[in-house]
Amino acid sequence: MYTLYCRSFQRVMKVTSFFLPWREPKIVEGENSLAKLPTLIKREGIHTILIVTDKGITATGLMDVLLNGLRNERVDFIIYDKTEPNPTIDHIEEALQLYKTNQCQGIIAFGGGSPIDCAKGVGARLARPNKTIPQMKGILKVNKKIPPLFAVPTTAGTGSEATLACVVSNRETHEKYALMDTALIPHFAVLDPLLTVKLPKHITSTTGMDALTHAVEAYIGKSNTKQTKQWSIDAVKLIFENLSEAYSNGENIAARTNMQKAAYLAGKAFTRAYVGNVHAIAHTLSGFYNVPHGLANAVILPYVLDFYGPCIHEPLAELAEAAGVCEPSDSTTVKATKFIQAIKDLNEKMEIPPKVDCILDSDIPLMAKRAAQEANPLYPVPMIFRNEDMEKLLRMIRA
């Protein structure tokens, strides 16, 4: 009965999604495309803007082109740079106060997924000033326009510049959850590969595997469409062709450009087709132990795919073909097995550990319960996992 309930809910959500007010960000892309953003902001009639970022970015001068351009356009800006990995409600509220105090008219999210999530949270609070972030947890709780949001990703992984999701952590309860609303899709996205060339290797690897996880979970889930499947296939192909090179040779602009495109396509795919059990478990790891999201996904992905077994062999075989990791003559099962092994090999090549060493045995029951609660009934996964399945997987990935 529980599985029937979950599947019925998912079918309703899939039908409902066809009637939602989807939009795609207006894209500004290519080398030095960041320099075009100040003029675009001025053209939107914005005179004061909040920039949400982190201290790592402000310390490196990565925003200098943007800040000088805003000065030249006489657009005032206020910088909030206290965002940390897995942004919290406190970060959102601090940035919100800066926005209000300075009477800002728009938001630039500059950084990886964390600054973009934080900026989306600010937008949600501005759209719904009488609702707290926890009150907007879940699906379609914002449902009002947010101020103009300009996303400038500096990693190639989260795809947040294309998605309806804002992921927030609550450090008091060790929860990590998402606000999901089409209102939170950024209005503009700047895809400038030059912003990613100096990324540390471990960030390149884990954010790239984050993008791969998005594409795979969107593809194997039960709410995909012809369009989302194509976005996923294209993303998987680009990732297998370019991630290793971007990791080994960060100055390769073509590889960096292709990884940005892959992350964006994977983001578009999962914002329509959802993610799955990998993300449900990854969010508990981040909530309890602050494990970076991309690292958590990279470690968990092959375990979950193995756990699903034959029910996903056909879609995995198709992804294996797109990734170029199998022979045309291979059987469906062999292709699927080779795809999972290719993920493990890619992790190993990029020095991503096969397990995590932070999980406490005493935390596993609650972590499993929260992972199952996140996944069910919302995520249209190939197989419904119960608490005991989540516990098994958590023990598998524990070092």
C-alpha positions as CSV (number, residue, x, y, z in Angstrom):
1,M,0.0,0.0,0.0
2,Y,2.8,2.4,0.8
3,T,4.4,1.9,-2.6
4,L,1.0,2.5,-4.3
5,Y,0.6,5.7,-2.3
6,C,4.1,6.9,-3.4
7,R,3.5,6.1,-7.0
8,S,0.1,7.7,-7.0
9,F,1.5,10.9,-5.6
10,Q,4.3,10.9,-8.1
11,R,1.9,10.5,-11.0
12,V,-0.1,13.4,-9.8
13,M,3.0,15.5,-9.5
14,K,4.1,14.6,-13.0
15,V,0.8,15.6,-14.5
16,T,0.8,18.8,-12.4
17,S,4.3,19.7,-13.7
18,F,2.9,20.3,-17.2
19,F,0.8,23.2,-15.9
20,L,3.5,24.9,-13.8
21,P,4.9,28.3,-15.0
22,W,8.3,27.0,-16.0
23,R,10.9,29.3,-17.3
24,E,14.5,29.0,-18.3
25,P,17.1,31.6,-17.4
26,K,18.3,33.9,-20.0
27,I,21.9,32.8,-20.7
28,V,25.0,34.9,-21.1
29,E,27.8,32.6,-22.0
30,G,31.3,32.3,-23.3
31,E,34.8,33.6,-22.3
32,N,34.6,37.0,-20.5
33,S,30.8,36.9,-20.6
34,L,30.9,38.1,-16.9
35,A,31.9,41.6,-18.3
36,K,28.4,41.8,-19.9
37,L,26.5,41.4,-16.7
38,P,26.7,45.0,-15.3
39,T,25.2,46.5,-18.5
40,L,22.5,43.9,-18.4
41,I,21.7,44.7,-14.7
42,K,21.6,48.5,-15.6
43,R,19.2,47.7,-18.5
44,E,16.9,46.0,-16.0
45,G,16.5,49.3,-14.2
46,I,18.4,48.2,-11.1
47,H,20.3,50.8,-9.2
48,T,21.3,48.9,-6.0
49,I,22.0,45.1,-5.9
50,L,23.0,42.6,-3.3
51,I,25.8,40.2,-4.2
52,V,25.7,36.9,-2.3
53,T,29.0,35.0,-2.3
54,D,31.6,33.5,0.0
55,K,34.9,34.7,1.5
56,G,36.9,32.4,-0.8
57,I,35.7,34.3,-3.8
58,T,36.1,37.8,-2.3
59,A,39.7,36.9,-1.3
60,T,40.7,35.8,-4.8
61,G,39.5,38.8,-6.7
62,L,37.3,36.6,-8.9
63,M,34.6,39.3,-8.9
64,D,36.8,42.2,-9.8
65,V,35.5,42.4,-13.4
66,L,31.9,42.4,-12.1
67,L,32.5,45.0,-9.4
68,N,34.4,47.4,-11.7
69,G,31.7,47.0,-14.3
70,L,29.0,47.9,-11.8
71,R,30.9,50.9,-10.7
72,N,31.2,52.1,-14.3
73,E,27.5,51.6,-14.8
74,R,26.9,53.5,-11.5
75,V,25.1,50.5,-9.9
76,D,25.6,50.4,-6.2
77,F,26.3,47.0,-4.7
78,I,26.4,45.4,-1.2
79,I,28.4,42.2,-0.7
80,Y,27.3,39.4,1.6
81,D,30.2,37.0,1.7
82,K,29.5,34.9,4.8
83,T,27.9,32.0,2.9
84,E,29.5,28.6,3.8
85,P,29.1,25.2,2.2
86,N,25.6,23.9,3.0
87,P,24.1,27.4,3.7
88,T,21.9,27.8,6.8
89,I,18.8,29.7,7.7
90,D,21.1,32.2,9.6
91,H,23.0,32.9,6.4
92,I,19.8,33.6,4.5
93,E,18.5,35.9,7.3
94,E,21.7,37.9,7.5
95,A,21.8,38.5,3.7
96,L,18.1,39.4,3.8
97,Q,18.7,42.1,6.3
98,L,21.5,43.6,4.1
99,Y,19.1,43.6,1.1
100,K,16.4,45.4,3.1
101,T,18.7,47.9,4.9
102,N,20.2,49.0,1.6
103,Q,16.9,48.9,-0.4
104,C,18.3,46.6,-3.0
105,Q,16.3,45.8,-6.2
106,G,17.9,42.6,-7.3
107,I,20.4,39.8,-6.3
108,I,23.5,38.4,-7.8
109,A,24.4,34.9,-6.7
110,F,28.1,34.5,-7.3
111,G,29.8,31.2,-6.5
112,G,29.0,27.5,-6.3
113,G,25.7,26.0,-5.3
114,S,25.8,27.4,-1.7
115,P,25.8,31.1,-2.6
116,I,23.1,30.4,-5.2
117,D,21.0,28.5,-2.7
118,C,21.5,31.3,-0.2
119,A,20.4,33.9,-2.7
120,K,17.3,31.9,-3.6
121,G,16.5,31.8,0.0
122,V,16.7,35.5,0.2
123,G,14.4,35.8,-2.8
124,A,11.9,33.4,-1.2
125,R,11.8,35.4,2.0
126,L,11.3,38.7,0.1
127,A,8.5,37.1,-1.9
128,R,6.9,35.7,1.2
129,P,7.9,38.0,4.1
130,N,5.4,36.5,6.5
131,K,6.8,33.0,6.0
132,T,9.9,31.5,7.5
133,I,12.3,29.3,5.5
134,P,11.0,26.1,7.3
135,Q,7.5,27.1,6.5
136,M,8.4,27.1,2.8
137,K,10.0,23.7,2.9
138,G,8.8,21.4,0.2
139,I,6.9,22.0,-3.0
140,L,5.4,25.3,-4.3
141,K,5.3,27.2,-1.0
142,V,6.7,30.4,-2.5
143,N,4.4,30.9,-5.5
144,K,5.1,34.6,-5.8
145,K,7.6,36.6,-7.9
146,I,11.1,37.1,-6.4
147,P,13.3,40.0,-7.3
148,P,15.5,39.7,-10.4
149,L,18.1,37.0,-9.7
150,F,21.3,36.8,-11.6
151,A,23.2,33.5,-11.1
152,V,26.9,33.4,-11.8
153,P,28.2,29.8,-11.2
154,T,31.9,29.4,-10.5
155,T,31.8,25.6,-10.4
156,A,30.5,23.2,-13.0
157,G,28.3,20.9,-11.0
158,T,25.3,22.0,-9.0
159,G,23.3,23.3,-11.9
160,S,21.6,25.7,-9.4
161,E,21.6,28.4,-12.1
162,A,18.9,26.3,-13.9
163,T,16.8,24.8,-11.1
164,L,13.8,25.5,-8.9
165,A,15.5,24.2,-5.8
166,C,17.0,26.0,-2.8
167,V,18.7,23.7,-0.4
168,V,19.0,24.8,3.2
169,S,20.6,23.4,6.3
170,N,19.4,23.7,9.9
171,R,22.4,23.2,12.1
172,E,20.3,22.9,15.3
173,T,18.4,19.9,14.0
174,H,21.0,18.6,11.5
175,E,18.4,18.7,8.8
176,K,19.0,19.6,5.2
177,Y,16.0,20.2,3.0
178,A,14.8,21.9,-0.1
179,L,12.4,24.6,-1.1
180,M,11.1,23.8,-4.6
181,D,9.2,26.4,-6.6
182,T,9.4,27.6,-10.1
183,A,9.6,31.1,-8.7
184,L,13.1,30.3,-7.6
185,I,14.5,29.6,-11.0
186,P,17.1,32.4,-11.7
187,H,16.1,35.0,-14.3
188,F,19.6,35.2,-15.8
189,A,22.6,32.9,-15.7
190,V,26.2,33.8,-16.7
191,L,28.2,30.8,-17.9
192,D,31.8,32.1,-18.1
193,P,34.3,29.3,-18.2
194,L,37.1,31.6,-17.1
195,L,35.5,31.6,-13.6
196,T,36.2,27.9,-13.3
197,V,39.8,27.6,-14.5
198,K,41.4,28.2,-11.1
199,L,39.1,25.7,-9.3
200,P,41.0,23.4,-6.9
201,K,41.1,19.8,-8.3
202,H,39.0,18.4,-5.5
203,I,36.2,21.0,-6.3
204,T,36.4,20.2,-10.0
205,S,36.0,16.5,-9.3
206,T,33.2,16.5,-6.8
207,T,31.1,19.2,-8.5
208,G,31.5,17.3,-11.7
209,M,30.3,14.2,-10.1
210,D,27.4,16.2,-8.6
211,A,26.4,17.1,-12.2
212,L,26.7,13.4,-13.2
213,T,24.4,12.4,-10.3
214,H,21.8,14.9,-11.4
215,A,21.8,13.6,-14.9
216,V,21.7,9.9,-13.9
217,E,19.0,10.3,-11.3
218,A,16.8,12.4,-13.7
219,Y,17.3,9.8,-16.4
220,I,16.5,6.6,-14.4
221,G,13.5,8.1,-12.5
222,K,9.9,7.7,-13.4
223,S,9.0,11.3,-14.1
224,N,11.4,11.9,-17.0
225,T,10.2,13.2,-20.4
226,K,11.7,12.9,-23.8
227,Q,13.2,16.3,-23.3
228,T,14.7,15.7,-19.9
229,K,16.1,12.4,-21.1
230,Q,17.9,14.1,-23.9
231,W,19.3,16.7,-21.5
232,S,20.5,13.9,-19.3
233,I,22.1,12.0,-22.1
234,D,23.9,15.1,-23.5
235,A,25.1,15.9,-20.0
236,V,26.4,12.4,-19.3
237,K,28.3,12.4,-22.7
238,L,29.9,15.8,-22.0
239,I,30.9,14.8,-18.5
240,F,32.6,11.5,-19.5
241,E,34.4,13.4,-22.4
242,N,35.5,16.4,-20.3
243,L,35.6,15.9,-16.5
244,S,38.8,14.0,-16.4
245,E,40.5,16.6,-18.6
246,A,39.2,19.5,-16.6
247,Y,40.5,17.8,-13.5
248,S,43.9,17.1,-14.9
249,N,44.3,20.3,-16.9
250,G,42.2,23.0,-15.3
251,E,43.4,25.6,-17.9
252,N,41.7,23.7,-20.7
253,I,39.0,26.2,-21.7
254,A,37.1,23.8,-24.0
255,A,36.8,21.2,-21.2
256,R,35.7,23.9,-18.7
257,T,33.2,25.2,-21.1
258,N,31.8,21.8,-21.8
259,M,31.5,21.0,-18.1
260,Q,29.6,24.2,-17.5
261,K,27.2,23.2,-20.3
262,A,26.9,19.7,-18.8
263,A,26.1,21.1,-15.3
264,Y,23.5,23.4,-16.8
265,L,21.8,20.6,-18.9
266,A,21.8,18.3,-15.9
267,G,20.3,21.0,-13.8
268,K,17.5,21.5,-16.3
269,A,16.9,17.8,-16.4
270,F,16.5,17.2,-12.7
271,T,14.5,20.3,-12.0
272,R,11.8,18.8,-14.2
273,A,12.4,15.1,-13.6
274,Y,13.6,15.2,-9.9
275,V,16.5,13.6,-8.2
276,G,16.3,10.4,-6.1
277,N,17.7,8.3,-3.3
278,V,21.3,9.3,-3.8
279,H,20.4,12.9,-3.0
280,A,18.2,11.8,-0.1
281,I,21.1,10.1,1.5
282,A,23.6,12.8,0.6
283,H,21.5,15.5,2.2
284,T,21.5,13.6,5.5
285,L,25.3,13.3,5.3
286,S,25.6,17.0,4.8
287,G,23.0,17.8,7.5
288,F,24.7,15.7,10.1
289,Y,28.4,16.1,9.3
290,N,28.6,19.0,6.8
291,V,30.0,16.7,4.1
292,P,30.2,18.7,0.8
293,H,27.2,17.9,-1.3
294,G,29.2,16.9,-4.4
295,L,31.5,14.6,-2.5
296,A,28.5,12.9,-0.8
297,N,26.8,12.3,-4.2
298,A,30.1,11.0,-5.7
299,V,30.6,8.4,-3.0
300,I,26.9,7.3,-2.8
301,L,26.0,7.1,-6.5
302,P,27.6,3.7,-7.4
303,Y,26.3,2.1,-4.2
304,V,22.7,3.1,-4.9
305,L,22.9,2.1,-8.6
306,D,24.2,-1.3,-7.6
307,F,21.4,-1.6,-4.9
308,Y,18.7,-0.9,-7.5
309,G,19.8,-4.0,-9.5
310,P,18.1,-5.1,-12.7
311,C,15.3,-2.6,-12.6
312,I,17.6,0.1,-13.9
313,H,19.8,-2.0,-16.3
314,E,18.0,-0.8,-19.4
315,P,18.4,3.0,-18.7
316,L,21.9,2.5,-17.4
317,A,22.8,0.6,-20.6
318,E,21.6,3.6,-22.6
319,L,23.7,5.9,-20.5
320,A,26.7,3.6,-20.9
321,E,26.3,4.0,-24.7
322,A,26.2,7.8,-24.4
323,A,29.3,7.7,-22.1
324,G,31.2,5.5,-24.5
325,V,32.1,3.0,-21.9
326,C,30.7,-0.2,-23.5
327,E,30.7,-2.2,-26.7
328,P,27.7,-2.2,-29.0
329,S,27.7,-6.0,-28.8
330,D,27.5,-6.0,-25.0
331,S,24.3,-7.2,-23.4
332,T,22.1,-4.8,-21.5
333,T,23.3,-6.1,-18.2
334,V,26.9,-5.9,-19.2
335,K,26.5,-2.3,-20.4
336,A,24.8,-1.3,-17.1
337,T,27.6,-3.0,-15.1
338,K,30.2,-1.2,-17.1
339,F,28.5,2.1,-16.5
340,I,28.6,1.7,-12.8
341,Q,32.2,0.5,-12.9
342,A,33.1,3.6,-15.0
343,I,31.7,5.8,-12.3
344,K,33.8,4.0,-9.7
345,D,36.9,4.3,-12.0
346,L,36.3,8.0,-12.5
347,N,36.0,8.5,-8.7
348,E,39.2,6.6,-8.2
349,K,41.1,8.5,-10.9
350,M,40.1,11.8,-9.3
351,E,41.0,10.6,-5.8
352,I,37.5,10.6,-4.5
353,P,37.3,8.1,-1.6
354,P,35.0,5.0,-2.0
355,K,33.6,5.6,1.5
356,V,33.2,8.3,4.2
357,D,34.6,8.0,7.6
358,C,32.3,10.4,9.6
359,I,29.2,8.3,10.1
360,L,28.4,7.4,13.7
361,D,26.6,4.2,14.2
362,S,24.2,5.9,16.7
363,D,23.2,8.4,14.0
364,I,22.3,5.9,11.4
365,P,18.6,5.2,12.4
366,L,17.7,8.9,12.4
367,M,19.6,9.5,9.2
368,A,17.9,6.6,7.5
369,K,14.5,7.9,8.6
370,R,15.2,11.4,7.3
371,A,16.5,10.1,4.0
372,A,13.4,8.0,3.5
373,Q,11.2,10.9,4.5
374,E,12.9,13.1,1.9
375,A,12.7,10.6,-0.9
376,N,9.1,9.4,-0.3
377,P,6.6,10.1,-1.7
378,L,8.1,12.9,-3.7
379,Y,11.1,11.4,-5.6
380,P,10.0,9.2,-8.6
381,V,12.7,6.7,-7.9
382,P,13.1,3.4,-9.8
383,M,12.6,1.6,-6.4
384,I,11.0,2.9,-3.2
385,F,13.5,2.6,-0.4
386,R,12.2,2.0,3.2
387,N,14.1,3.0,6.3
388,E,15.9,-0.4,6.5
389,D,17.2,0.1,2.9
390,M,18.6,3.5,3.8
391,E,20.2,2.0,6.9
392,K,21.9,-0.8,4.7
393,L,23.2,1.8,2.3
394,L,24.5,4.1,5.1
395,R,26.4,1.1,6.6
396,M,27.8,0.3,3.1
397,I,29.3,3.8,2.6
398,R,30.7,4.1,6.1
399,A,34.4,3.6,6.3
